[in-house]
Amino acid sequence: MGAIFAKEFKGFFNSALGYVYCAIMIILLSVYFYFNNLAAGTMSGIVVGYPYVSYAYGSASQLLMLIMPLITMRTFSEEMKNKTDQVLFTSPISHIKIVIGKFLACAAIYAIPMAFAGLLPVIIKIFGQYSALASDYIALLFLFIYGLVFIAIGMFISSLTDNIVVSALISFVVVFIMSFWGTLFGLIPDTQIATVIAVIALCLIVCVILYVITRNYIVPTLLFIIGSIAIIILNFTNYAALSTFLSSFKNELDFGTQLRSVMGYFIFDIKSLVLYISTTAIFLVMTVQSLHKRSWN
């Protein structure tokens, strides 16, 4: 696993990708820090800013959906494109260690600008009249783990295709949907037919993911048919339960809104932390399963 980590980490800096990523993140973090914390407005003719660096972190979180796909797009797609994935599959290293090694390498690259971000609250502490170190570092912790979710998602998608561009585009779409989950759900009309279609669509997405992992179309197809019939029956027998399920599903998986709540209200939200960590773990397991299936093909 250490060899995989070292190879991947060095690979980022053997090209311009690692340098460009770190430079972009650090520059934009600095810009957000300046406008949120150093020059947010004026008071009695004096330029003042907010003491909470978490506001800058919240602005920076929007960058992750654009940048993370660029970090993860090559993790497995490049291996498959260059036909070096067979070397990995035939090596004595288990698939779990391969996935974890690559994940830790991406996380280490991500951690570099996050380490720079960790210096910003100290600057406010030294030069400002008021600071909020505890809430700022809690926000930074959540921002880091939030990014790990996107890394795990991007790695899973990269394990499905040998086209790096396709990997990046699909990752961006998925990450965008997860970032604006609540907003997109808000576009669904508050009607009975729209609710039924939305729940069936969610059932379809789950079945497609199951097919991608297993490469077996029979079980996902049967599950989709049975699930769709059950949803239609429930629509006529207990529509309130169906509507409640959709509402709860939206609220519980609203990644972006939960992060913004942490940034804006300075709350250590255990539920959000568990959601981020469990989602990361699920996608890493799915990546391992994807590699298992590919190695047998």
Backbone bond lengths (Angstrom), bond angles and torsions (degrees), N, CA, C in turn:
res aa  C-N    CA-C-N  psi(-1)  N-CA   C-N-CA  omega(-1)  CA-C   N-CA-C  phi
1 M - - - 1.450 - - 1.530 110.94 -
2 G 1.342 115.56 -36.62 1.457 119.39 178.49 1.519 111.95 -63.35
3 A 1.347 115.69 -37.34 1.466 119.67 179.42 1.530 110.64 -67.08
4 I 1.330 116.67 -39.84 1.463 120.88 177.59 1.524 110.06 -62.99
5 F 1.334 115.89 -44.85 1.465 120.45 179.52 1.528 110.87 -59.82
6 A 1.341 116.37 -48.34 1.465 120.54 -177.65 1.530 110.85 -62.89
7 K 1.335 116.27 -42.49 1.470 120.61 -179.65 1.524 110.61 -62.07
8 E 1.332 117.08 -46.58 1.454 120.77 -178.15 1.528 111.47 -67.47
9 F 1.323 115.82 -43.82 1.467 119.51 -177.24 1.529 110.69 -63.83
10 K 1.331 116.24 -44.44 1.462 119.41 178.26 1.524 111.05 -66.40
11 G 1.350 115.92 -32.42 1.456 119.93 -179.10 1.520 112.58 -61.40
12 F 1.329 116.56 -33.05 1.458 119.93 178.72 1.529 111.40 -64.23
13 F 1.328 116.34 -33.14 1.460 119.98 -176.11 1.531 112.29 -101.04
14 N 1.333 116.94 -0.82 1.466 119.80 170.54 1.527 110.19 -77.82
15 S 1.324 115.66 -17.73 1.461 121.65 173.45 1.521 107.83 -118.42
16 A 1.304 115.92 -177.25 1.466 119.73 -178.81 1.519 112.74 -80.73
17 L 1.350 117.36 -9.33 1.455 120.85 -172.42 1.523 112.71 -57.77
18 G 1.320 116.64 -49.28 1.461 120.35 -178.04 1.521 112.24 -62.42
19 Y 1.323 116.32 -43.34 1.467 120.98 -179.52 1.529 111.29 -66.90
20 V 1.336 115.71 -42.77 1.469 119.79 -179.25 1.525 110.25 -64.59
21 Y 1.330 116.64 -44.42 1.463 120.15 179.80 1.527 111.14 -59.14
22 C 1.332 116.35 -51.36 1.468 120.26 -178.28 1.533 110.99 -61.65
23 A 1.330 116.37 -41.58 1.464 120.04 -178.90 1.525 110.88 -64.49
24 I 1.341 116.92 -45.42 1.468 120.30 -179.04 1.523 110.76 -62.21
25 M 1.327 116.39 -46.84 1.464 119.93 -177.96 1.527 111.55 -63.48
26 I 1.319 116.57 -44.12 1.469 119.93 -178.09 1.530 110.84 -66.65
27 I 1.331 116.26 -42.29 1.469 119.72 179.55 1.521 110.87 -63.24
28 L 1.335 116.98 -46.53 1.459 119.84 -177.55 1.532 111.61 -70.78
29 L 1.330 117.57 -35.17 1.463 119.60 173.91 1.532 110.07 -61.13
30 S 1.318 116.08 -39.91 1.466 120.44 178.74 1.519 111.22 -64.99
31 V 1.337 116.11 -40.60 1.467 120.26 179.06 1.523 110.43 -64.38
32 Y 1.328 116.26 -46.84 1.467 120.05 179.00 1.527 110.84 -62.68
33 F 1.310 115.67 -39.48 1.470 120.12 179.32 1.529 110.21 -63.83
34 Y 1.307 116.42 -41.66 1.462 120.07 -178.99 1.531 111.01 -63.48
35 F 1.339 116.70 -49.89 1.460 119.52 -174.11 1.534 112.80 -77.06
36 N 1.337 117.68 -26.40 1.461 119.63 178.80 1.522 113.04 -88.66
37 N 1.334 116.86 -33.66 1.458 119.53 -169.37 1.526 115.27 -117.74
38 L 1.308 117.29 -19.29 1.460 118.97 -177.47 1.517 112.86 -111.31
39 A 1.313 116.88 -30.45 1.470 119.12 -175.46 1.514 110.50 -142.48
40 A 1.345 116.40 51.86 1.463 120.58 -177.94 1.525 112.32 -77.32
41 G 1.332 117.28 -20.52 1.465 120.01 -178.61 1.509 110.52 178.50
42 T 1.319 116.66 -166.99 1.462 120.71 179.54 1.527 109.83 -128.30
43 M 1.304 115.44 150.32 1.458 121.97 176.33 1.520 107.78 -140.60
44 S 1.325 115.89 116.15 1.476 121.50 -177.46 1.526 110.81 57.78
45 G 1.331 115.08 36.61 1.458 119.60 178.52 1.513 114.45 81.01
46 I 1.340 117.89 2.08 1.462 121.72 -179.00 1.524 108.80 -107.19
47 V 1.323 115.78 133.79 1.466 120.41 178.59 1.522 108.97 -71.60
48 V 1.317 116.86 126.74 1.466 121.63 -178.98 1.526 109.43 -131.83
49 G 1.328 115.85 165.26 1.455 121.26 178.81 1.510 110.57 -142.06
50 Y 1.324 116.51 173.30 1.452 121.37 179.35 1.534 109.25 -81.26
51 P 1.331 117.39 145.25 1.470 119.57 -179.84 1.525 113.31 -80.85
52 Y 1.334 116.91 -10.12 1.466 119.93 -174.86 1.532 110.45 -91.56
53 V 1.313 116.43 109.13 1.472 120.95 178.88 1.527 110.33 -71.65
54 S 1.320 116.70 -17.37 1.465 120.06 178.61 1.523 111.16 -58.62
55 Y 1.350 118.15 -26.40 1.459 120.25 176.36 1.536 110.43 -64.00
56 A 1.324 115.24 -41.07 1.469 119.62 177.61 1.526 110.31 -66.79
57 Y 1.338 116.69 -39.30 1.463 120.40 177.74 1.534 110.53 -62.57
58 G 1.329 115.78 -39.60 1.464 119.57 178.84 1.517 111.68 -62.05
59 S 1.328 116.54 -40.67 1.470 120.20 176.72 1.523 110.72 -65.02
60 A 1.340 115.86 -39.66 1.469 120.43 -178.23 1.521 112.01 -68.16
61 S 1.330 117.57 -25.58 1.465 119.98 -178.46 1.522 111.82 -61.65
62 Q 1.336 117.04 -26.64 1.459 119.95 178.89 1.524 111.87 -68.90
63 L 1.344 116.34 -21.31 1.459 119.91 179.64 1.519 112.53 -72.00
64 L 1.325 115.61 -26.91 1.456 119.53 -171.47 1.522 112.61 -61.66
65 M 1.347 116.78 -37.05 1.462 118.60 -178.36 1.530 111.39 -68.84
66 L 1.338 117.58 -19.97 1.459 121.35 177.35 1.520 112.08 -88.97
67 I 1.344 115.91 -35.81 1.456 120.40 -170.81 1.524 113.13 -94.60
68 M 1.327 117.71 -36.76 1.460 119.69 -176.32 1.525 113.77 -57.79
69 P 1.344 119.37 -41.62 1.472 118.07 177.18 1.528 113.28 -58.22
70 L 1.323 117.48 -29.19 1.464 120.31 178.07 1.524 111.27 -71.78
71 I 1.332 116.61 -28.19 1.465 120.83 178.60 1.519 111.05 -77.00
72 T 1.327 116.79 -39.04 1.468 120.09 -172.36 1.525 114.26 -94.81
73 M 1.335 118.53 -12.75 1.456 120.71 -170.75 1.526 112.96 -61.67
74 R 1.330 117.00 -26.26 1.459 119.39 -174.93 1.527 113.51 -98.87
75 T 1.325 118.78 -3.13 1.462 120.52 -171.57 1.526 112.72 -56.44
76 F 1.331 116.64 -47.60 1.464 120.08 178.26 1.524 112.15 -119.07
77 S 1.343 117.43 -29.73 1.470 120.14 -179.19 1.530 111.13 -59.41
78 E 1.321 115.88 -41.58 1.463 119.24 -179.75 1.522 111.03 -67.10
79 E 1.331 116.32 -37.58 1.474 119.79 177.19 1.528 110.30 -61.09
80 M 1.343 116.28 -44.25 1.465 119.74 -179.22 1.522 111.31 -69.52
81 K 1.320 116.80 -37.53 1.455 120.62 -179.67 1.528 111.20 -64.87
82 N 1.322 116.19 -40.14 1.471 121.52 -179.26 1.521 112.77 -87.88
83 K 1.357 116.91 1.92 1.466 123.34 -179.87 1.534 112.63 62.49
84 T 1.326 116.56 23.20 1.469 119.18 177.24 1.526 111.22 -92.68
85 D 1.346 116.65 -1.57 1.462 118.71 178.78 1.523 111.50 -66.87
86 Q 1.348 116.62 -28.92 1.461 119.21 178.29 1.522 111.90 -66.15
87 V 1.325 115.94 -29.71 1.466 119.37 176.21 1.521 109.62 -65.48
88 L 1.330 116.15 -40.44 1.461 120.10 177.59 1.525 110.92 -64.71
89 F 1.336 116.51 -44.89 1.452 120.53 -175.70 1.529 112.64 -66.89
90 T 1.322 116.63 -30.25 1.464 119.88 -178.67 1.528 112.61 -94.55
91 S 1.310 117.60 -1.15 1.471 120.91 178.60 1.523 109.39 -78.14
92 P 1.339 117.19 161.00 1.474 119.76 179.64 1.524 113.62 -72.86
93 I 1.323 118.06 -3.10 1.467 121.50 179.74 1.526 109.32 -79.74
94 S 1.301 117.23 130.60 1.463 121.31 -179.34 1.523 110.33 -69.11
95 H 1.327 114.64 158.24 1.459 120.00 178.86 1.525 111.65 -61.47
96 I 1.313 115.84 -34.77 1.469 119.63 178.98 1.522 110.52 -61.80
97 K 1.331 116.48 -44.84 1.461 120.26 -179.37 1.525 111.48 -68.13
98 I 1.333 116.41 -33.86 1.466 119.69 176.91 1.526 110.00 -62.99
99 V 1.327 116.20 -48.16 1.464 121.06 -178.88 1.522 110.65 -63.67
100 I 1.330 116.86 -45.26 1.464 119.93 -178.61 1.524 110.77 -65.25
101 G 1.339 116.93 -40.62 1.468 120.50 179.10 1.515 111.91 -61.17
102 K 1.325 116.61 -45.45 1.466 120.42 178.54 1.529 111.32 -67.51
103 F 1.332 115.74 -38.61 1.466 119.61 179.02 1.529 110.79 -63.56
104 L 1.316 117.17 -43.96 1.468 120.42 -179.90 1.528 111.29 -65.95
105 A 1.337 116.86 -33.77 1.464 119.38 177.25 1.526 111.13 -65.38
106 C 1.334 116.43 -44.83 1.470 120.20 177.09 1.526 110.21 -63.40
107 A 1.331 116.32 -40.15 1.462 120.41 179.61 1.526 110.97 -64.78
108 A 1.330 116.71 -36.35 1.468 120.61 179.46 1.527 110.95 -67.03
109 I 1.335 116.08 -39.64 1.463 119.54 176.10 1.525 110.09 -63.50
110 Y 1.311 115.32 -44.03 1.470 121.18 178.74 1.526 111.31 -62.33
111 A 1.336 116.17 -33.38 1.469 120.79 -176.14 1.536 112.75 -71.10
112 I 1.327 117.74 -21.21 1.473 119.95 -177.09 1.529 111.48 -62.32
113 P 1.339 119.83 -55.31 1.482 118.13 176.43 1.525 112.46 -67.84
114 M 1.354 117.35 -25.61 1.465 119.29 176.87 1.535 110.45 -67.82
115 A 1.333 116.89 -32.85 1.466 120.11 175.79 1.526 110.05 -65.27
116 F 1.333 116.16 -40.12 1.467 119.67 174.59 1.527 110.10 -62.20
117 A 1.331 116.75 -42.20 1.469 120.62 179.27 1.520 111.28 -60.78
118 G 1.352 116.36 -29.40 1.452 120.19 179.23 1.516 113.62 -68.81
119 L 1.325 117.28 -16.11 1.469 120.62 178.47 1.528 111.96 -82.35
120 L 1.308 117.64 -21.33 1.460 120.84 -173.69 1.534 113.53 -63.73
121 P 1.348 119.24 -43.49 1.472 117.51 176.59 1.532 113.02 -62.42
122 V 1.329 116.16 -29.65 1.466 119.83 178.41 1.525 110.12 -66.62
123 I 1.336 116.37 -38.36 1.466 120.20 177.60 1.528 110.25 -61.23
124 I 1.338 116.24 -43.81 1.470 119.89 177.52 1.528 110.16 -63.16
125 K 1.323 116.17 -39.88 1.466 120.34 -179.88 1.520 111.72 -62.66
126 I 1.322 116.14 -40.62 1.473 120.23 -176.16 1.523 111.45 -75.72
127 F 1.322 116.58 -44.55 1.463 119.79 -170.86 1.529 113.75 -104.76
128 G 1.322 118.59 -11.47 1.457 120.31 -178.20 1.517 112.57 -95.46
129 Q 1.296 115.29 165.95 1.458 120.83 177.75 1.521 111.74 -85.31
130 Y 1.320 116.11 -19.54 1.470 120.27 179.91 1.519 108.02 -146.12
131 S 1.331 116.57 142.37 1.464 121.02 178.18 1.521 109.20 -140.03
132 A 1.320 115.36 162.67 1.475 121.19 179.63 1.522 107.87 -135.79
133 L 1.333 115.76 68.15 1.458 120.79 -173.82 1.523 111.64 -59.33
134 A 1.332 117.17 -45.00 1.468 120.38 -176.55 1.521 111.68 -59.51
135 S 1.329 116.82 -52.45 1.466 120.03 -178.34 1.530 111.62 -66.47
136 D 1.328 116.69 -34.12 1.466 119.84 179.51 1.525 111.20 -66.89
137 Y 1.313 117.56 -42.66 1.461 119.93 -178.50 1.526 111.68 -75.34
138 I 1.328 117.35 -28.51 1.462 119.19 171.25 1.527 109.57 -64.34
139 A 1.332 116.61 -43.92 1.465 120.89 178.05 1.524 111.06 -61.55
140 L 1.331 116.50 -40.42 1.471 120.24 179.39 1.521 110.96 -65.83
141 L 1.334 116.89 -39.39 1.465 120.78 177.08 1.523 110.46 -59.90
142 F 1.325 116.80 -46.59 1.465 120.35 -179.79 1.525 111.11 -65.98
143 L 1.332 116.91 -37.31 1.463 119.88 177.85 1.522 110.64 -62.94
144 F 1.324 116.67 -41.00 1.467 120.66 179.89 1.527 110.74 -64.70
145 I 1.326 117.01 -47.21 1.466 120.17 -178.84 1.527 110.40 -67.80
146 Y 1.324 116.59 -34.37 1.468 121.71 175.42 1.530 109.90 -58.65
147 G 1.307 116.71 -42.33 1.463 120.76 177.63 1.514 112.47 -66.78
148 L 1.340 117.92 -33.07 1.462 121.12 178.17 1.525 111.26 -63.39
149 V 1.331 116.59 -33.65 1.468 120.27 175.95 1.522 109.79 -59.46
150 F 1.324 116.89 -45.95 1.463 121.23 -178.89 1.529 111.39 -67.34
151 I 1.324 116.69 -33.83 1.463 119.90 176.64 1.528 110.22 -63.26
152 A 1.337 116.45 -46.41 1.466 120.53 -179.81 1.529 110.87 -62.65
153 I 1.330 116.93 -41.01 1.467 120.74 178.53 1.528 110.29 -63.90
154 G 1.332 116.59 -46.46 1.461 120.80 -179.52 1.523 112.57 -62.36
155 M 1.332 116.76 -37.52 1.468 120.00 178.14 1.523 111.30 -65.87
156 F 1.332 115.80 -41.16 1.464 119.21 178.62 1.527 110.53 -61.37
157 I 1.312 116.98 -46.40 1.465 120.29 -179.59 1.524 110.56 -65.23
158 S 1.335 116.77 -37.48 1.463 120.53 178.14 1.528 111.74 -63.48
159 S 1.339 116.26 -28.13 1.470 119.58 -179.75 1.520 112.64 -76.58
160 L 1.335 116.68 -6.43 1.463 120.72 -176.13 1.518 113.84 -98.55
161 T 1.333 118.09 -15.31 1.460 120.57 -174.58 1.527 110.66 -143.11
162 D 1.323 115.37 151.71 1.467 120.08 176.35 1.526 111.64 -97.37
163 N 1.319 116.20 6.95 1.465 121.15 178.60 1.524 108.83 -100.59
164 I 1.329 116.30 113.67 1.462 120.97 -175.50 1.527 111.50 -64.56
165 V 1.321 117.24 -40.65 1.465 121.35 -179.03 1.524 110.29 -64.92
166 V 1.326 116.84 -44.65 1.463 121.04 178.56 1.525 110.02 -61.41
167 S 1.318 116.25 -42.15 1.467 120.86 177.79 1.519 110.98 -57.91
168 A 1.328 116.76 -45.64 1.464 121.02 -179.04 1.529 111.14 -65.67
169 L 1.338 117.21 -43.37 1.466 120.91 -177.53 1.529 111.82 -65.84
170 I 1.341 116.58 -44.58 1.466 119.65 179.90 1.525 109.90 -65.81
171 S 1.326 116.30 -40.63 1.467 119.94 178.42 1.521 110.59 -60.71
172 F 1.324 116.05 -42.44 1.464 119.70 178.95 1.527 111.08 -61.40
173 V 1.328 117.01 -43.64 1.469 120.59 -179.36 1.527 110.62 -62.39
174 V 1.341 116.38 -46.29 1.467 120.29 -179.07 1.519 110.77 -64.11
175 V 1.333 116.31 -45.21 1.463 120.27 -179.61 1.524 111.04 -65.16
176 F 1.322 116.98 -37.54 1.468 120.84 177.63 1.526 110.46 -62.45
177 I 1.328 116.32 -45.16 1.465 120.38 179.54 1.525 110.70 -61.35
178 M 1.337 116.77 -42.71 1.458 120.06 -178.87 1.529 111.42 -69.66
179 S 1.327 117.29 -32.89 1.467 120.60 179.86 1.520 111.74 -70.52
180 F 1.329 116.70 -34.18 1.464 120.78 -177.29 1.531 110.84 -117.96
181 W 1.313 114.53 36.28 1.469 122.61 -176.96 1.533 111.10 -54.36
182 G 1.330 116.12 -52.52 1.460 120.44 -177.31 1.516 112.27 -63.11
183 T 1.338 116.32 -41.56 1.464 120.28 179.78 1.522 111.36 -64.07
184 L 1.324 116.62 -42.75 1.466 120.50 -179.25 1.525 110.98 -67.40
185 F 1.333 116.54 -39.37 1.460 119.49 177.21 1.523 110.78 -64.67
186 G 1.334 115.67 -31.61 1.457 119.59 179.01 1.515 112.84 -64.51
187 L 1.342 117.62 -18.23 1.464 121.79 178.91 1.525 112.26 -78.76
188 I 1.339 116.77 -13.66 1.462 120.20 179.79 1.530 109.22 -72.50
189 P 1.307 119.21 124.90 1.474 120.71 -179.98 1.528 111.41 -59.83
190 D 1.293 115.87 145.35 1.466 121.22 -178.89 1.530 109.48 -84.89
191 T 1.337 114.58 63.66 1.463 120.64 178.93 1.523 108.94 -127.67
192 Q 1.304 116.13 161.63 1.463 121.08 -176.34 1.527 111.25 -65.89
193 I 1.315 117.37 -44.37 1.464 120.24 -178.53 1.525 111.24 -66.26
194 A 1.345 116.75 -37.69 1.465 119.97 178.95 1.530 110.94 -65.76
195 T 1.328 116.13 -38.01 1.467 120.12 178.29 1.526 110.68 -63.90
196 V 1.318 116.75 -44.27 1.468 120.82 179.75 1.535 110.39 -62.35
197 I 1.323 116.86 -45.36 1.470 120.41 179.70 1.523 110.88 -62.57
198 A 1.335 116.91 -40.67 1.458 120.96 -179.45 1.522 111.34 -63.82
199 V 1.336 117.52 -42.78 1.467 120.70 -179.58 1.528 110.55 -68.76
200 I 1.319 117.14 -39.36 1.471 120.15 176.62 1.528 110.26 -63.99
201 A 1.334 116.85 -38.75 1.466 120.74 177.50 1.527 110.63 -62.60
202 L 1.320 117.35 -40.29 1.467 120.67 176.60 1.526 110.74 -63.55
203 C 1.324 116.11 -40.58 1.467 120.66 176.59 1.529 110.56 -61.06
204 L 1.331 116.48 -41.05 1.458 121.53 179.04 1.534 110.71 -63.71
205 I 1.319 116.96 -42.67 1.469 120.88 179.96 1.522 110.66 -61.00
206 V 1.336 116.19 -43.83 1.472 120.53 178.71 1.525 110.42 -61.57
207 C 1.315 116.81 -42.30 1.466 120.61 -179.01 1.529 111.56 -68.42
208 V 1.333 117.04 -36.97 1.471 120.29 176.91 1.527 110.21 -63.74
209 I 1.332 116.69 -43.72 1.467 120.12 177.63 1.519 110.15 -60.95
210 L 1.332 116.60 -41.86 1.465 120.74 178.41 1.523 110.87 -61.72
211 Y 1.338 117.02 -40.54 1.467 120.36 177.62 1.528 111.09 -64.67
212 V 1.321 116.59 -42.97 1.467 120.63 -179.16 1.528 110.61 -60.22
213 I 1.333 116.06 -37.65 1.463 120.13 -178.58 1.524 111.38 -75.17
214 T 1.347 116.71 -44.01 1.468 120.45 -172.47 1.530 113.69 -92.74
215 R 1.338 116.95 -21.73 1.472 122.15 -174.15 1.532 111.00 59.31
216 N 1.307 115.65 25.13 1.456 122.02 179.06 1.523 107.23 -119.48
217 Y 1.331 117.21 113.76 1.459 120.11 -174.15 1.524 112.60 -84.41
218 I 1.336 118.08 -16.39 1.463 121.13 -174.49 1.530 111.09 -67.77
219 V 1.341 116.53 -53.60 1.465 120.52 -177.31 1.526 111.81 -63.39
220 P 1.349 120.00 -48.92 1.468 119.04 177.82 1.528 112.85 -59.80
221 T 1.346 117.51 -37.98 1.465 120.40 179.75 1.521 110.99 -64.40
222 L 1.337 116.37 -45.65 1.462 120.40 178.70 1.524 110.96 -62.62
223 L 1.340 116.56 -41.39 1.461 120.02 179.58 1.527 111.11 -64.11
224 F 1.330 115.88 -39.08 1.468 119.02 179.55 1.525 110.82 -66.21
225 I 1.322 117.45 -42.66 1.469 120.77 179.48 1.528 110.59 -63.56
226 I 1.341 115.71 -47.60 1.466 119.88 -179.34 1.524 110.27 -64.58
227 G 1.340 116.19 -43.49 1.455 119.97 -179.95 1.517 112.35 -63.10
228 S 1.337 117.07 -42.19 1.464 121.02 179.93 1.526 111.21 -63.70
229 I 1.340 116.25 -41.93 1.470 120.11 178.31 1.525 110.34 -63.42
230 A 1.342 115.88 -43.12 1.468 120.09 179.87 1.534 110.85 -62.64
231 I 1.345 116.44 -39.29 1.470 120.36 179.74 1.525 111.02 -66.00
232 I 1.319 116.71 -42.13 1.470 120.46 179.67 1.524 110.30 -65.07
233 I 1.338 116.80 -42.02 1.473 120.14 178.31 1.519 110.22 -63.20
234 L 1.352 115.49 -43.79 1.462 119.70 179.79 1.524 111.15 -63.54
235 N 1.316 116.31 -31.42 1.462 120.43 179.21 1.530 111.14 -60.98
236 F 1.332 115.97 -37.61 1.465 119.84 -178.44 1.530 112.90 -86.89
237 T 1.328 116.83 -25.56 1.467 119.60 -175.92 1.524 113.25 -97.27
238 N 1.354 116.56 -34.12 1.475 119.04 -177.24 1.524 109.07 -154.30
239 Y 1.315 115.18 71.08 1.467 119.92 -177.62 1.523 111.77 -63.21
240 A 1.318 118.18 -32.96 1.463 121.64 -179.24 1.528 110.78 -58.85
241 A 1.326 117.19 -39.75 1.461 121.06 179.30 1.521 110.61 -65.68
242 L 1.330 115.99 -38.51 1.463 120.70 178.92 1.522 110.64 -65.16
243 S 1.323 116.09 -44.19 1.463 121.16 179.25 1.523 111.26 -65.03
244 T 1.333 116.24 -40.14 1.463 120.64 178.26 1.521 111.35 -64.56
245 F 1.334 116.41 -40.06 1.466 120.68 178.00 1.516 110.98 -61.02
246 L 1.330 117.25 -45.55 1.465 120.61 -178.49 1.524 110.82 -64.05
247 S 1.322 116.96 -41.30 1.465 121.40 179.20 1.526 110.82 -64.63
248 S 1.333 116.44 -44.52 1.468 120.28 179.17 1.517 110.91 -65.26
249 F 1.329 116.60 -39.41 1.459 121.49 179.55 1.526 110.23 -61.66
250 K 1.323 115.91 -41.11 1.467 120.62 178.78 1.521 110.79 -64.29
251 N 1.317 117.08 -46.94 1.461 120.73 -175.29 1.525 112.62 -69.83
252 E 1.324 116.92 -40.56 1.457 120.56 -175.54 1.524 112.48 -71.19
253 L 1.328 117.39 -28.02 1.466 120.77 -176.87 1.524 112.53 -108.96
254 D 1.305 116.45 22.02 1.462 120.70 179.72 1.532 109.08 -85.31
255 F 1.330 116.20 80.13 1.465 122.42 -173.59 1.525 111.95 -59.13
256 G 1.330 115.89 -47.93 1.456 119.91 -174.79 1.512 113.38 -65.70
257 T 1.328 116.88 -45.32 1.457 120.26 -179.50 1.517 111.74 -64.56
258 Q 1.332 116.54 -38.40 1.463 119.86 178.56 1.524 110.73 -64.21
259 L 1.328 117.12 -39.98 1.458 119.28 177.72 1.525 110.96 -66.15
260 R 1.326 116.99 -42.73 1.463 120.14 179.74 1.526 111.76 -64.14
261 S 1.328 116.78 -29.80 1.464 120.14 176.21 1.526 110.81 -67.10
262 V 1.329 115.64 -39.85 1.468 119.89 177.32 1.522 110.05 -64.51
263 M 1.327 116.45 -43.49 1.464 120.85 -178.62 1.527 112.06 -67.35
264 G 1.320 116.64 -38.60 1.456 119.83 -173.75 1.511 115.20 -89.05
265 Y 1.347 116.29 -28.69 1.468 119.71 -175.54 1.526 113.11 -113.49
266 F 1.342 116.68 1.07 1.472 122.29 173.01 1.533 111.41 56.49
267 I 1.341 115.48 46.78 1.459 121.25 -178.66 1.528 109.04 -109.43
268 F 1.328 115.82 133.33 1.464 119.98 173.20 1.530 106.90 -84.33
269 D 1.306 115.41 92.24 1.463 121.95 -172.08 1.531 109.73 -88.90
270 I 1.328 115.91 102.12 1.464 120.95 -178.66 1.527 110.81 -62.26
271 K 1.338 116.23 -39.39 1.466 119.93 -178.84 1.526 111.35 -60.10
272 S 1.326 116.83 -43.37 1.465 120.43 178.63 1.525 110.56 -66.13
273 L 1.324 116.60 -39.83 1.460 120.42 179.75 1.523 110.67 -61.77
274 V 1.321 116.28 -44.43 1.470 120.96 178.35 1.523 110.31 -63.36
275 L 1.333 116.52 -40.96 1.467 120.60 178.83 1.516 110.91 -60.37
276 Y 1.324 117.84 -47.10 1.462 121.68 -178.39 1.528 111.32 -64.01
277 I 1.321 116.37 -46.90 1.466 120.30 -177.31 1.528 110.87 -66.53
278 S 1.338 117.20 -44.03 1.466 120.21 -179.08 1.528 111.14 -66.35
279 T 1.335 117.61 -38.42 1.463 120.38 178.17 1.525 110.67 -64.99
280 T 1.325 116.13 -41.33 1.469 120.12 176.16 1.517 110.69 -59.11
281 A 1.328 116.76 -46.57 1.464 121.22 -179.28 1.524 111.23 -63.26
282 I 1.329 117.25 -41.47 1.470 121.29 -179.06 1.525 110.68 -61.64
283 F 1.324 116.95 -45.21 1.465 119.19 -178.45 1.528 111.92 -70.87
284 L 1.317 117.79 -30.23 1.470 119.89 175.02 1.524 110.14 -67.58
285 V 1.330 117.23 -41.42 1.466 120.89 176.58 1.527 110.28 -63.38
286 M 1.323 116.83 -40.81 1.462 120.51 177.68 1.521 111.10 -63.76
287 T 1.328 117.05 -35.60 1.466 120.65 177.03 1.522 110.84 -65.37
288 V 1.325 116.97 -42.68 1.466 121.12 177.03 1.521 110.00 -60.21
289 Q 1.346 117.04 -44.80 1.456 120.45 178.96 1.525 111.41 -63.14
290 S 1.325 116.77 -37.90 1.457 120.83 177.65 1.529 111.15 -62.32
291 L 1.320 116.27 -41.39 1.472 120.23 177.97 1.523 110.99 -66.63
292 H 1.332 116.79 -38.94 1.466 120.29 176.92 1.530 110.35 -56.98
293 K 1.323 115.76 -49.27 1.457 120.03 -178.57 1.521 111.56 -64.16
294 R 1.327 116.31 -41.01 1.467 119.20 -178.64 1.527 111.11 -67.52
295 S 1.313 118.00 -35.99 1.471 120.73 -178.45 1.513 112.24 -67.77
296 W 1.339 116.42 -23.44 1.462 120.34 -179.41 1.525 111.88 -90.83
297 N 1.326 117.29 -11.36 1.464 120.26 -179.64 1.518 111.53 -82.80
